[in-house]
Amino acid sequence: MLRLMMATKKQIIEKQRLRYQKARKKERTAILTSLALSTELSRDHLARVLRNGYPDRTQGIKGKRGRKPVYGMAHKRLLVSVWTLLYYPSSRRLQAALPDVLAGSSEALRAEYKEKVIQDLLKMSHGTMDRLLKSNRQQVKPFGLSTTKPGKSPNKKCLDKKCR
């Protein structure tokens, strides 16, 4: 069976919408049945859309819920550069070393980053540092921390030689 694009389905539904709103119960049932067969959408969805229409998406989203992000990409860039400079320490050690590193290279950093970014980085908790560095840590160490290898059995060592 030929599948319809969503834009085509919306056009079909919009053409039937006015007729559906003016119709009586039996006529509505017939309209819903025919639309459900032709568009392959559920009857509940079709009934809701025929009553209210599709929401207008041209206005955009009103706003995101929840807390607004405190740290942006500038914070992450600075944090990653200091983290790589110190050769990938843990976040607790990075947090302890951060004031000394930022004070030592202050003129170079002030030219590239705003003072607020540097001050925010000094206030950042080690948990937040862990969250921001998570993807970079996986790139540096893509596998586990284990470096052990399985031992070789004595029989595999002595294939060429006579060990017995």
N, C-alpha and C positions, 0 to 999 in steps of 0.2 A: 504494500500500500504506500502511496506517495505521502510523505510527511510534509506538513505545512510549516512555513517559517512563522515565528511568533508575531511578526509585524502583520502578516496576512491574517492570522487568527484574530488579532486585535481589530482589524478592519471588518472582518465578518461579524464579530461580536458587536461592534459599534453600530453596524447597519441594523442589527436586530434589536438593539437596546430600546429604542422608542416604542417599537411594536410590543416588546415584552412588558414594558411598564404600563401600557394601556390595556393589555390583554387580561382576560379572566383566568381563573385557576386552570381549567382544562387546556386552554390555549397556551398558557405558560408552560405546562407540562410538555406539550408537543414541541414548543420552541426549544426548551431545555434538552429534550431527547435528541432532536435533530442536530443541535449545536454540539452536544456531547459526542455524537457519532462522527460528525465532520471534523471537529477540531481535536478530538482525543483528550479533552480536558475534563476534569471531574464536574459533576453536576453542582456540587456545593460551590466550587470556584466560579463556575459560570453564573449561578444565581446571584452571587455576591457582586460580580463584575457588572451584570446586567442591571442590578439595582442601583449601584453606586458609581459605576464607571471605573476605569483604570485611574490610579492616582497620577497627578500631574508631576512629572519628574523634572520639568524645566526650571523649577524654582530652586532646586538643590536641597541638600540636607541642611536642616536648621542648625544642628550642632551636635557634637559628639557628647556622649554621656561620660561620666567619670572624671577622674582627675586629669588636669592638663599636664603634659610632660614638662618637667623642670629642666632636664638636660637635653640639649640638641646635638646636632652633628658636630658642631665646633667643639663641644665638650668631649665627645667621643674621639675625635681626631687627636686632640691634645692628650687625652688619656692613653690612647694607643701608642702615640709617639714616645711618651715617657715610659710606658710599659716595655716597649721594644728596646729603648735606650738602656734600661736596667736589666735587660735580658730575661724578660718574662717572669717576674716574681709573682708570688701569690698576692691576692688583693690586700691582705693585712700588712704584708711587708711593703707593698706599693704605697699604701696609705701612710705608713710611717716614714717612708723615704721621700714622699711627694713635696713637703715643704722645703727640704734641702735642695732638691733638684730644681724646683721652680724658682727658688731664690738665687741659685747659682747661674741660671741661664735666663735671667729676667729680661734683659734688654732685647734679646733675640725673640723671646716669646711675646713681649709687649708689642713688638712691631707686627707680629702675625696674628695674635689673639687679643681680644679686648680684656680689660682688667676684670670685668664681671665674670668672664669665663674662667679666668685663673682663680678668682676668689671662690667661685662655685665649686671648682675642682678640689680646692682645699677643704671645703665643707662636706664633700661627698662621702657617704659611708662605704665601707668595704663591700657590703652586699650589692649596692648599686654598681660599684666597679665590676663586681663579678657578672652582673647582668649585662652591662655594656660590653664587656670583654669576652662574653661567651662565644660568639661566632669567631672571633679572632683566635681564641684558644683552640677551637676545633680545627682551624686552618694550620696552626703551628704543630699541634699534636693530633693528627686525624684519627689515630687508633688509641688503644688503651695505654696506660702507664707501664704496664708490665713489659719487662725486657728479657724475661727468661726464655730459654729455648728448651725443647724437649731433649733429653739425653739420647745418645745413640746406643742401641743394644749391642752387646759384644759380637753377636753373629754378623751384624752389618759391617763392623769394622774389619772383620777377618775374611772377607769374601775372596780377596786375591791371595792372601797369605795363609799359611797353615798355622793356625793358632792353637791347635790342640796338641 
